[in-house]
């Protein structure tokens, strides 16, 4: 043992064992991520193949079907259904027969292979240096994000070919040997999608002049070959349709996320719109190329390529959903010197590229210009505005960490279960919080809408059956006070109006106000309270899904009066089922009461004056009275709301440990000195 101690071999053994454990965990994580990517790919294949034949791969069938564009002897653009370049039509015509035979499984699997290749190349193109963990996990994460993205999903469902130009550009930039081969690949991509010719000046300005010349020459050769073979079609495309403008649908359609489409949607038209489009487009191109050249020189070639692709989206006459993949590649840029800001850009990109715009922004008139152009705004931000960090910046690899409270002692041995989730004391990024809050609420609304248990009639019958079950339990427990309370309140006009107002107006206002105050004045406690509220809401969604329940006002045989919505016609078979706003059968548990109880508990725990604590506890009591007296919930619904709130606080405690003590729950204020803090700590 002495020899072993002095020789240091046990230490080496321990170090080797630890390294082996890390490698094993990385392998397991990598395998799990690849499994997720495979499941997402299988889901996309199933979604395409489960669609009826006439509704899937519609663009591909439009081109190569029995009466498809590529079979017609006249112009490719007679029907405006073919949106590719004449060179694209020239390339696709020889493949028409094989494409027809491959409709379905073959075309879909071929597209998936292209997506996988795209993800692998993007993962290899990450700027150096990166850790072994990043090298192992980047590829499956990239493939999974691509599978989830709206452009890839649109490409798979429509049978489009828009993955090919992106893949050709990445192959030319990161896989081709020699500048001429690189320029050849990028030139073919530009011949298929003309705005990708922007990569030629990027190559020229970054010293790859042979590649730039090869790109221009290949584009000119492909376009000239198509013009010689199909002069009429080439004239129609380049002159009559102005490089594709007007093909594939109205240029002002929401699916067109180019600057041209946005200007048309804003009401501009004619020479004014064209002049403004050209001026703004030229400005975007100059700014984007300058930034791309700078990041290329910094060693961030993938980011430079992504920014140039985003500029191509902006200045294209039409940029349909399946052509917007460049924005997702811009996720590799790092922005923000603080750790709390680092996730804003990647989270925003992932949400914009994977979720429909209606989930990101509410349908309000003043937000409609943003909502209608959300992907375009993302491309503009990436190309011209987001201050991505240079690799020479100290914050590029090590952003400023947030202040954290020491782990508070817990009563249970294994609490917290996730000790790495430290109690952060500083404020999270407000933009990120608002974005996640909006997406969470949209998901909450979607789950409420989906939780009906089948068709409308079946959902109503099941919900009413559950309503009778709850009513029978309440009668057994002698807590069935809803009907007596409901009829008593109806006879007192001012009380009925007050409870109706309380039910309809304060459900969202009070929790948002509490969160806003905590964010501003108690950021450490804000994170604690927000986590508990999130867990409670998730548990409530499970309840809505598993147990659709008709509230008292939707039980036609029990004689309740709906004081909020007025007299209802129960003879309508679709009454009370899924509506455009909310699911009327999402009653158990009651989040009206649950959220109000959360507000009351947070206020009672954190507030100092006794009267504020009293007001906080009064809010759930008034909410319970309003939901029962108006006929919108059973008493047991409120009990269910209390259970999910308690579970939310309990899960927060188990995962993160106890809430920090007041002395450590806030960082030193502005103007405070270490001496004052020391005196304050001794006084406590």
Secondary structure as UniProt FT lines:
FT   HELIX           2..7
FT   HELIX           9..49
FT   HELIX           53..55
FT   HELIX           58..64
FT   TURN            66..67
FT   HELIX           69..71
FT   TURN            76..77
FT   HELIX           86..93
FT   TURN            94..95
FT   HELIX           96..101
FT   TURN            102..104
FT   HELIX           105..124
FT   HELIX           132..148
FT   HELIX           150..158
FT   HELIX           162..174
FT   HELIX           179..192
FT   HELIX           194..197
FT   HELIX           198..205
FT   TURN            206..207
FT   HELIX           209..229
FT   HELIX           231..235
FT   HELIX           236..240
FT   TURN            242..248
FT   TURN            251..252
FT   TURN            254..255
FT   HELIX           259..265
FT   TURN            266..267
FT   HELIX           270..297
FT   TURN            298..299
FT   HELIX           301..315
FT   HELIX           321..323
FT   HELIX           326..329
FT   HELIX           330..332
FT   HELIX           339..354
FT   HELIX           357..360
FT   HELIX           365..367
FT   HELIX           368..372
FT   HELIX           374..380
FT   HELIX           381..385
FT   TURN            391..392
FT   HELIX           394..397
FT   STRAND          404..405
FT   TURN            413..414
FT   TURN            419..420
FT   STRAND          423..424
FT   HELIX           430..450
FT   TURN            451..452
FT   HELIX           456..477
FT   HELIX           482..490
FT   HELIX           493..521
FT   HELIX           523..546
FT   HELIX           552..554
FT   TURN            556..559
FT   TURN            563..565
FT   TURN            570..571
FT   TURN            573..576
FT   TURN            584..585
FT   HELIX           591..606
FT   HELIX           610..629
FT   TURN            630..631
FT   HELIX           635..656
FT   TURN            662..664
FT   TURN            670..671
FT   HELIX           674..683
//
